[in-house]
């Protein structure tokens, strides 16, 4: 076959070689396509999870509007962004449906079948020609620009990125919709990530663009999977925008979930014959309030909020304590600095007094606001004039009490709801009630998945990936010794233009998963999802995963 005249035997050998090569190529292709089927199913599952989560967030966001006028502008922008994203999402579904309808001529088929079709039931998942033809890139040097082509899809994605970027820029100019700078910059990066870019690699003298990288001469299984991934990326973008906008409204980021009866009196020490006055009201606080959301500064300037000494924030409340010295009336003051959705602070000055008397008698009761199921909840109980050995403590509701020494008990939560602890004292005249105290019994909150000490959407350098050993479940801000153990998760990444997915049992990376990590290049995205963790109460929780962008 070197160009000279060939004998019949040489021609036969050459033909057999070509046939063998084609057969080998077909076998490799089939193996690769099986991988695409698994990846497509994983991407589709992630996409459905995102759709369900986004629906819950927008409903919760809507519920915050009443009673919070400041949330309405952010909610309107969230709906606007969601509508624009959904239009492109549905458009990609239409493109996919047209490709499937042309490639797989099923009987009584309409284009909607492309939305729910199971690739494993298709016969022509290895068709390389029809997808490129429908997308208008059969001839790369002469791409078509008709509706529903790869070029048209590129314009839709670029247009969506530009429109949402303009919306964000306009929001920053309006005090009613301004975002915190970190959130604003984070969303801009996210929007830039969905905008198609050209690799500009060359093959056979042709410079590849975005359309060719994702669709040109690829089998139906690969094209279908890529389109599904684009839809998942859009839903991921939608999730991040909803999270930022709802958080900026100040209602989902700071949820006032604790009501406490408070009594404030001008003085708690009066003489006989004097009138006692007090203000009695319900105070709302947030158990999730942290020092970056609220600061309590003792002795700060009441007008400017400057200066002063910060105190610890626990359960949404500042914890102030000071050792007393001389007797008499003592005064303390300061400023509460509360963070608004736009990142600025409002100042709320306060001042209070208390009376220090000479030592006599004291009555103390250490009580908790919540008992958690699955961990020991220690409490201390005391009553004025009653020895610890004469106390009788019992509980009703979903709790169980175990004595742990004088004045000490351990509460075990059994079922969620309301529980009551009743305190009585044994006296020579019989048992006398000392008081009843109501508490909430709750499940331990869901943990978050962490990889390399990071959670959520994170950036990692290529060298950091090799240090990842597995996935852990963490309970940030939870004071009890409650441990969750990851029982399984799934790792998905784009490797050399192909999506690869690997399920892992336990909390460690499998060998195949490590291989995916080592193959991920700069700019790749790695998804750790479908994470399940076992809690101390034996329950299995589905917890949010981690998305890693390789820098």
C-alpha positions in Angstrom: 0.0 0.0 0.0 3.0 2.2 -0.6 1.6 3.6 -3.9 3.0 1.0 -6.4 1.0 -1.8 -8.1 -0.3 -4.3 -5.5 -0.9 -8.0 -5.9 -4.4 -9.4 -5.1 -2.9 -10.9 -1.9 -1.6 -7.5 -0.8 -4.9 -5.9 -1.5 -6.7 -8.5 0.6 -4.3 -8.1 3.5 -4.7 -4.3 3.4 -8.5 -4.6 3.4 -8.5 -7.0 6.4 -6.3 -4.6 8.3 -8.7 -1.7 7.7 -11.7 -3.9 8.8 -9.9 -5.0 12.0 -8.9 -1.4 12.9 -12.6 -0.3 12.4 -13.8 -3.1 14.7 -11.3 -2.2 17.4 -12.4 1.4 17.2 -16.0 0.4 17.5 -15.3 -1.6 20.7 -13.5 1.2 22.4 -16.3 3.6 21.4 -18.9 1.3 23.0 -17.0 1.2 26.2 -16.6 5.0 26.4 -20.3 5.4 25.6 -21.3 3.2 28.5 -19.4 5.7 30.7 -21.4 8.5 29.3 -24.6 6.8 30.2 -23.7 6.6 33.8 -22.4 10.2 33.9 -25.6 11.4 32.2 -27.8 9.7 34.9 -25.7 11.3 37.7 -25.9 14.7 36.1 -29.7 14.3 35.6 -30.1 13.3 39.2 -28.1 16.4 40.4 -30.2 18.6 38.1 -33.4 17.3 39.7 -32.1 17.9 43.2 -31.2 21.5 42.3 -34.6 22.1 40.8 -36.3 20.8 44.0 -34.0 22.8 46.2 -34.5 26.0 44.2 -38.3 25.6 44.5 -38.0 25.4 48.3 -35.8 28.4 48.5 -38.0 30.7 46.3 -41.1 29.6 48.4 -39.3 30.4 51.6 -38.1 33.7 50.1 -41.7 34.6 49.2 -42.9 33.9 52.7 -40.5 36.5 54.1 -41.9 39.4 52.1 -44.9 40.1 54.4 -43.6 42.1 57.4 -40.3 42.8 55.7 -40.6 45.5 52.9 -36.9 45.5 52.4 -37.0 41.9 51.1 -39.4 42.7 48.2 -36.8 44.3 45.8 -34.5 41.4 46.2 -37.3 38.9 45.7 -38.3 40.7 42.5 -34.7 40.5 41.2 -34.6 36.8 42.1 -37.8 36.1 40.0 -36.3 38.1 37.1 -33.1 36.1 37.2 -35.0 32.8 37.6 -37.2 33.6 34.6 -34.2 34.4 32.3 -32.3 31.3 33.4 -35.4 29.2 32.9 -35.9 30.4 29.3 -32.4 29.3 28.3 -32.8 26.1 30.3 -36.0 25.2 28.4 -34.3 26.2 25.1 -31.5 23.7 25.7 -34.1 21.1 26.4 -35.7 21.9 23.0 -32.3 21.6 21.2 -31.8 18.2 22.9 -35.2 17.0 21.9 -34.7 18.0 18.3 -31.4 16.1 18.2 -33.0 13.0 19.7 -36.0 13.1 17.4 -33.8 13.3 14.3 -31.3 10.7 15.5 -33.6 8.1 17.0 -36.7 7.8 14.8 -39.0 6.2 17.4 -42.7 5.7 16.6 -45.2 8.3 17.8 -42.4 10.4 19.1 -42.7 14.1 19.8 -39.9 16.4 20.7 -40.8 16.4 24.4 -39.4 12.9 24.7 -35.9 14.4 24.8 -36.6 15.8 28.3 -37.1 12.4 30.0 -35.6 9.9 27.6 -33.4 7.1 29.1 -30.3 6.8 26.9 -30.0 3.1 27.8 -33.1 2.4 25.8 -31.8 4.1 22.7 -30.2 2.3 19.8 -28.2 5.0 18.1 -26.2 6.5 21.0 -23.1 6.0 19.0 -24.3 8.1 16.0 -21.6 10.7 15.3 -23.1 12.4 12.3 -26.7 13.4 13.0 -26.1 15.5 16.2 -23.4 17.6 14.3 -25.8 18.0 11.4 -28.7 19.2 13.5 -26.4 21.6 15.4 -25.1 23.0 12.1 -21.5 22.1 12.5 -21.1 19.2 10.0 -18.8 21.5 8.1 -16.8 23.3 10.7 -15.5 25.9 8.2 -19.1 26.8 7.3 -21.2 26.6 10.5 -24.9 27.3 10.3 -26.4 30.1 12.4 -30.0 29.0 12.2 -32.3 28.7 15.3 -31.5 25.7 17.6 -27.9 25.3 16.2 -24.8 25.2 18.3 -24.0 28.8 17.3 -27.5 29.9 18.4 -27.1 28.1 21.7 -23.8 30.0 22.3 -25.6 33.3 21.7 -28.3 32.3 24.2 -25.8 31.5 26.9 -23.7 34.6 26.3 -26.8 36.7 26.2 -28.0 35.3 29.5 -24.6 36.0 31.2 -24.6 39.6 29.9 -28.2 40.3 30.9 -27.7 39.0 34.4 -24.4 40.8 34.7 -26.1 44.1 33.8 -28.9 43.4 36.3 -26.3 42.9 39.1 -24.4 46.1 38.1 -27.7 48.1 38.2 -28.5 46.5 41.6 -25.3 47.9 43.0 -26.3 51.4 42.0 -29.6 51.2 44.0 -29.5 51.2 47.8 -32.6 49.1 47.9 -30.9 46.2 46.1 -27.2 46.7 46.8 -25.3 43.5 47.6 -22.4 42.9 49.9 -19.2 43.3 47.8 -18.0 39.7 48.3 -21.5 38.4 47.2 -21.5 40.7 44.2 -18.0 39.6 43.0 -18.9 36.0 43.7 -22.0 36.1 41.4 -20.0 37.9 38.7 -17.5 35.1 38.6 -20.4 32.6 38.5 -22.0 34.3 35.6 -18.7 34.5 33.7 -18.3 30.7 34.1 -21.5 30.0 32.0 -20.3 32.2 29.2 -19.0 30.0 26.3 -15.3 30.4 25.6 -13.1 29.0 22.8 -10.3 26.6 23.5 -8.6 27.6 20.2 -6.8 24.2 20.1 -6.0 23.1 16.6 -6.7 19.8 14.9 -6.1 19.0 11.3 -5.5 22.7 10.7 -8.8 23.7 12.1 -9.0 25.9 15.2 -11.6 24.6 17.6 -14.2 26.9 19.2 -16.7 26.2 22.0 -19.3 24.7 19.6 -16.8 22.2 18.2 -15.3 21.3 21.6 -18.7 20.3 23.0 -20.5 18.9 20.0 -18.5 18.4 16.8 -18.3 14.7 15.7 -19.3 13.5 19.1 -21.7 10.6 19.6 -25.3 11.2 20.6 -24.6 9.9 24.1 -21.8 12.6 24.6 -23.9 15.4 23.1 -26.9 14.5 25.2 -24.8 14.4 28.4 -23.2 17.7 27.6 -26.6 19.4 27.1 -27.8 17.9 30.4 -24.6 19.3 32.1 -25.3 22.8 30.6 -28.8 22.6 32.1 -27.4 21.5 35.5 -24.9 24.4 35.4 -27.8 26.8 34.8 -29.7 25.4 37.8 -26.5 25.7 39.9 -26.2 29.3 38.9 -29.9 29.8 39.8 -29.3 28.2 43.2 -26.4 30.5 44.0 -28.3 33.7 42.9 -31.3 32.7 45.0 -29.1 32.0 48.0 -27.3 35.4 47.7 -30.4 37.5 47.0 -32.5 35.8 49.7 -29.6 36.2 52.2 -29.3 39.9 51.2 -32.9 40.5 52.1 -32.0 39.7 55.7 -34.6 37.1 56.2 -33.1 33.8 55.1 -29.6 34.8 56.2 -30.9 35.8 59.6 -33.9 33.9 60.8 -35.3 34.9 64.1 -36.2 31.5 65.5 -36.2 32.1 69.2 -38.8 33.9 71.3 -38.1 34.6 74.9 -40.2 36.4 77.6 -38.2 39.3 79.0 -38.9 41.6 82.0 -37.1 44.9 82.2 -37.5 47.0 85.3 -35.9 50.3 86.2 -34.7 48.7 89.4 -34.7 45.2 90.7 -34.1 46.4 94.3 -36.7 48.5 96.1 -37.7 49.2 99.7 -41.0 48.4 101.3 -43.7 50.9 100.4 -42.1 51.8 97.1 -43.9 51.1 93.7 -42.3 48.4 91.5 -42.6 48.9 87.7 -41.5 46.7 84.8 -41.8 46.2 81.0 -42.8 42.7 80.0 -42.5 41.6 76.4 -41.4 38.9 74.0 -37.9 39.3 72.6 -36.9 37.6 69.3 -33.4 36.4 68.6 -31.6 34.2 66.1 -29.8 31.0 67.3 -27.7 31.4 64.2 -26.5 34.9 64.9 -22.8 35.2 64.8 -20.3 37.9 65.6 -20.1 39.0 62.0 -23.8 39.7 62.0 -24.1 41.4 65.4 -21.6 43.0 67.8 -22.2 44.0 71.4 -19.6 46.6 72.4 -19.4 47.6 76.1 -18.7 51.3 76.8 -18.8 52.2 73.1 -19.8 55.7 72.0 -23.6 55.8 71.9 -23.7 58.2 69.0 -21.1 56.7 66.6 -20.8 53.1 67.9 -17.0 53.5 67.9 -14.7 52.1 70.5 -15.8 49.8 73.3 -15.0 46.2 74.1 -16.8 43.3 72.2 -18.4 40.5 74.2 -19.1 36.9 73.1 -22.3 36.2 71.1 -24.0 32.9 71.9 -27.4 31.8 70.6 -28.0 35.3 69.1 -27.4 37.1 72.4 -24.5 38.9 73.9 -23.1 37.3 77.0 -22.0 39.9 79.5 -20.4 39.0 82.9 -18.3 41.0 85.3 -17.1 40.3 88.8 -18.7 42.6 91.4 -16.8 44.5 94.1 -18.4 47.2 96.1 -22.1 47.1 97.1 -24.7 49.6 95.8 -26.2 50.5 92.4 -23.9 49.6 89.4 -24.4 50.9 85.8 -23.2 49.6 82.5 -23.8 50.7 78.9 -22.8 50.1 75.3 -23.9 49.7 71.7 -25.4 46.8 69.7 -24.2 47.0 66.1 -26.5 45.1 63.8 -25.4 44.2 60.2 -27.9 45.2 57.4 -28.2 43.3 54.1 -26.0 45.9 52.3 -23.2 45.3 54.7 -23.5 48.5 56.7 -24.4 48.6 60.5 -27.2 50.1 62.5 -26.3 51.2 66.1 -28.6 50.5 69.0 -27.3 52.1 72.3 -28.3 50.5 75.6 -27.9 51.2 79.3 -28.8 49.2 82.4 -28.3 49.1 86.2 -28.1 46.5 88.8 -27.8 46.4 92.6 -25.0 44.7 94.4 -25.9 43.7 98.0 -23.9 42.1 100.7 -23.7 38.3 100.6 -26.8 36.5 102.0 -28.7 33.9 100.1 -28.8 32.9 96.4 -31.1 30.9 94.2 -29.8 29.6 90.9 -31.2 27.4 88.1 -29.1 26.6 85.1 -31.5 25.7 82.3 -31.1 25.1 78.6 -33.3 26.3 75.8 -33.1 23.1 73.7 -32.5 19.4 74.4 -31.0 17.6 71.5 -31.8 14.0 70.6 -28.8 11.6 70.5 -26.4 13.5 72.8 -26.3 13.9 76.6 -27.8 17.3 77.8 -26.4 18.1 81.3 -28.4 20.5 83.5 -28.0 21.9 87.0 -31.0 22.4 89.3 -31.2 24.4 92.6 -33.8 26.0 94.7 -33.4 28.6 97.4 -33.3 27.2 100.9 -33.4 23.6 99.6 -30.5 21.2 99.9 -29.6 19.4 96.6 -30.3 16.1 98.2 -33.9 17.2 99.0 -34.7 18.1 95.4 -37.1 16.0 93.3 -36.8 16.5 89.5 -39.0 14.8 87.0 -39.7 15.3 83.3 -42.7 14.9 81.0 -42.7 14.9 77.2 -40.0 13.4 74.9 -37.2 13.3 77.5 -35.6 11.0 80.1 -33.7 12.2 83.2 -30.8 10.5 84.9 -29.3 11.8 88.2 -25.6 12.6 88.0 -24.9 13.8 91.5 -26.0 16.6 93.9 -28.0 19.1 91.8 -26.9 17.6 88.6 -29.0 15.7 86.0 -28.5 14.4 82.4 -31.4 14.8 80.0 -31.8 12.4 77.1 -34.0 13.6 74.2 -36.3 10.9 72.9 -38.7 12.6 70.4 -39.0 16.1 69.0 -41.6 18.4 70.6 -42.1 20.2 73.9 -41.0 18.8 77.3 -41.4 20.0 80.9 -39.1 19.6 83.8 -40.8 19.8 87.2 -38.9 20.7 90.4 -40.2 19.9 93.9 -38.7 19.9 97.3 -39.0 17.3 100.1 -39.9 19.1 103.4 -41.1 18.0 106.8 -44.6 19.0 105.7 -44.5 16.9 102.5 -43.5 17.6 98.9 -43.8 21.2 97.7 -43.6 22.3 94.0 -40.8 24.7 93.2 -41.6 25.3 89.6 -42.0 23.9 86.1 -39.8 24.7 83.1 -40.6 24.1 79.5 -38.1 23.2 76.8 -37.9 22.2 73.2 -36.6 18.8 72.2 -35.0 18.9 68.7 -33.0 16.7 66.4 -29.4 17.6 66.0 -29.1 19.9 63.0 -27.8 18.6 59.7 -24.0 18.7 59.3 -22.2 20.1 56.3 -19.9 18.2 54.1 -16.2 19.3 54.1 -13.3 18.5 51.9 -9.9 19.6 53.0 -11.5 21.7 55.7 -13.7 23.6 53.2 -17.4 23.4 52.5 -19.8 24.7 49.8 -18.4 26.1 46.6 -14.6 26.3 47.0 -11.5 27.1 45.0 -8.5 24.7 45.3 -5.1 24.6 43.6 -4.2 21.5 41.6 -1.6 20.6 44.3 -4.2 20.7 47.0 -6.3 18.0 45.3 -3.6 15.3 46.1 -4.0 16.0 49.9 -7.8 15.2 49.8 -8.3 11.9 51.6 -12.1 11.9 51.8 -15.2 13.7 53.0 -16.1 14.6 56.6 -19.4 15.8 58.1 -19.0 18.8 60.4 -21.4 20.7 62.7 -20.1 24.2 62.8 -21.2 26.2 65.8 -22.7 23.2 67.5 -21.6 23.1 71.2 -22.3 19.4 71.9 -20.0 16.5 71.2 -22.0 15.1 68.4 -20.2 13.2 65.6 -21.5 12.4 62.1 -19.8 9.9 60.0 -20.0 10.0 56.2 -21.2 6.6 54.9 -21.1 7.3 51.1 -20.8 10.0 48.5 -20.3 10.4 44.8 -17.4 12.3 43.0 -18.0 13.7 39.5 -15.6 15.7 37.4 -14.9 16.8 33.8 -11.6 15.0 32.8 -10.2 15.8 29.3 -13.6 16.9 28.0 -15.5 13.9 29.4 -17.6 13.7 32.5 -16.5 10.9 34.9 -18.3 9.8 38.1 -17.3 7.5 40.9 -19.4 6.4 43.9 -17.5 5.9 47.1 -18.5 3.9 50.2 -17.5 5.2 53.6 -15.8 8.6 54.0 -12.6 7.9 52.0 -11.9 8.3 48.3 -11.7 5.1 46.3 -8.8 4.5 44.0 -10.9 5.4 41.0 -12.0 8.6 42.6 -8.4 9.5 43.3 -7.6 8.9 39.7 -10.3 11.3 38.6 -8.9 14.0 41.0 -5.4 13.5 39.7 -6.6 13.9 36.1 -8.6 17.1 36.7 -7.0 20.0 35.1 -6.9 23.7 35.9 -10.4 25.2 35.4 -12.1 21.9 36.0 -15.0 21.5 38.3 -15.3 18.6 40.7 -18.7 17.8 42.3 -18.9 15.8 45.5 -22.6 15.1 45.9 -25.2 12.6 47.1 -23.4 12.7 50.5 -24.9 10.6 53.3 -23.9 10.8 56.9 -24.8 8.8 60.0 -25.6 10.7 63.2 -25.2 9.8 66.9 -28.9 8.9 67.0 -28.4 6.4 64.2 -30.3 8.3 61.6 -28.9 8.7 58.0 -28.9 12.3 56.7 -28.6 13.5 53.1 -26.4 16.5 53.4 -25.2 19.2 50.9 -22.1 18.4 48.9 -19.0 20.4 47.9 -18.2 21.9 44.5 -14.5 22.4 43.8 -13.1 24.6 41.1 -9.5 23.8 40.3 -7.4 27.0 40.1 
